[in-house]
Amino acid sequence: MKPATLAEARRWGIDQLAATSPSAAIDTDCLLAAATGLDPVQLRAWPETPLEAAAWQRFRHSLQRRQAGEPVAYLLGRRGFMDFDLAITPAVLIPRPETEHLVEAALEQPTDRVLELGTGSGCIAIALARAWPDTRIDAVDRSPEALTVASANADALGLTSIRFLAGDWYTPVATNRYGLIVSNPPYIADHEPEPDRDDARFEPRGALRAGATGLEALDTIIAEAPRHLRPGGRIWLEHGHHQGAAIRERLGAQGFSGIESRCDLAGHERVSGGVLEDPA
Ligand SMILES: C[S@@+](CC[C@H](N)C(=O)[O-])C[C@H]1O[C@@H](n2cnc3c(N)ncnc32)[C@H](O)[C@@H]1O
């Protein structure tokens, strides 16, 4: 039966999601806000507002999809990252809070040319372009569907300094050299269970799984980096919480110095980087 008010709809939604979502109240607020066209603060401020029939249909439909596990970001078609909002479709990874640490590390040293490998929604390239308006950024992904989403996101934010390029890692940029390479590549090993649980079940496999060890994409990116950096160029990479030592070792083997890892809010090593004094 249709709930009469926003408050009743909210209670109903939280009850429905309690068994399947770890964030039932937040999910309900987001979905009810989207269905009614109000924002979550308005929902709480006017709990006795009558719930319209059309809003109820939309809310019930999105709630059923959430109950079946679909991520809220895909249901809303949006996700916040840093200080901006992105359009998100199932063709792209939902940007993670951990990736904001990667952006923060990269932003410490301005440069005029950046290469982002595996851009997905474009979140990293867009964050850098907003902070450094005079920097030219090449953002690569092998998924044409992801590049469509990323370039629409850049357009929506009025950014013209990013070139979106389709291809396998460095292939589309030939012999170009950059002051910074940044990447959040796939880094989950085939035997690891993460992508089969929770929201990740709905995300593109090719954005998450790297291969038998989980280090395959990171290995390629690190091995080729010296040919694409200028003297003093930097690399910053996101990786799995247990991969920090392996990444530091690989960066050292490719001639990087000043190698360091940064932790995420859970205290796990999540981002590593270094400087290349003598490029190949
Ligand atoms: C973990 S997602 C990161 C997306 C986005 N940068 C973010 O941080 O949310 C990895 C991205 O790398 C792309 N990718 C995977 N293998 C690739 C390859 N061989 N060459 C280029 N891009 C690749 C995937 O399509 C996906 O968009």
The ligand as a Tripos MOL2 file, in Angstrom:
@<TRIPOS>MOLECULE
LIG
   27    29     1     0     0
SMALL
NO_CHARGES

@<TRIPOS>ATOM
      1 C1         39.9230    0.6690  -11.4730 C.3       1 LIG1
      2 S1         39.2200    1.4260  -12.9160 S.3       1 LIG1
      3 C2         39.6150    3.1280  -12.5720 C.3       1 LIG1
      4 C3         38.6660    4.1150  -13.1790 C.3       1 LIG1
      5 C4         38.8590    5.5510  -12.6770 C.3       1 LIG1
      6 N1         40.1720    6.0690  -13.0380 N.3       1 LIG1
      7 C5         38.6570    5.6330  -11.1780 C.2       1 LIG1
      8 O1         39.6560    5.8050  -10.4660 O.co2     1 LIG1
      9 O2         37.5120    5.4990  -10.7010 O.co2     1 LIG1
     10 C6         40.3980    0.9560  -14.1430 C.3       1 LIG1
     11 C7         40.1460    1.4620  -15.5540 C.3       1 LIG1
     12 O3         41.2010    0.9590  -16.3870 O.3       1 LIG1
     13 C8         40.6710    0.5990  -17.6430 C.3       1 LIG1
     14 N2         41.5550   -0.4070  -18.2310 N.ar      1 LIG1
     15 C9         41.6980   -1.7030  -17.8910 C.ar      1 LIG1
     16 N3         42.6270   -2.2880  -18.6530 N.ar      1 LIG1
     17 C10        43.1090   -1.3370  -19.5020 C.ar      1 LIG1
     18 C11        44.0880   -1.3330  -20.5210 C.ar      1 LIG1
     19 N4         44.7650   -2.4290  -20.8390 N.pl3     1 LIG1
     20 N5         44.3310   -0.1840  -21.1820 N.ar      1 LIG1
     21 C12        43.6420    0.9500  -20.8710 C.ar      1 LIG1
     22 N6         42.6870    1.0100  -19.8930 N.ar      1 LIG1
     23 C13        42.4210   -0.1280  -19.2210 C.ar      1 LIG1
     24 C14        39.2820    0.0560  -17.3210 C.3       1 LIG1
     25 O4         38.4450    0.1090  -18.4740 O.3       1 LIG1
     26 C15        38.8460    0.9900  -16.1850 C.3       1 LIG1
     27 O5         38.1320    2.0940  -16.6800 O.3       1 LIG1
@<TRIPOS>BOND
     1     1     2 1
     2     2     3 1
     3     2    10 1
     4     3     4 1
     5     4     5 1
     6     5     6 1
     7     5     7 1
     8     7     8 2
     9     7     9 1
    10    10    11 1
    11    11    12 1
    12    11    26 1
    13    12    13 1
    14    13    14 1
    15    13    24 1
    16    14    15 ar
    17    14    23 ar
    18    15    16 ar
    19    16    17 ar
    20    17    18 ar
    21    17    23 ar
    22    18    19 1
    23    18    20 ar
    24    20    21 ar
    25    21    22 ar
    26    22    23 ar
    27    24    25 1
    28    24    26 1
    29    26    27 1
@<TRIPOS>SUBSTRUCTURE
     1 LIG1         1 GROUP 0 **** ****
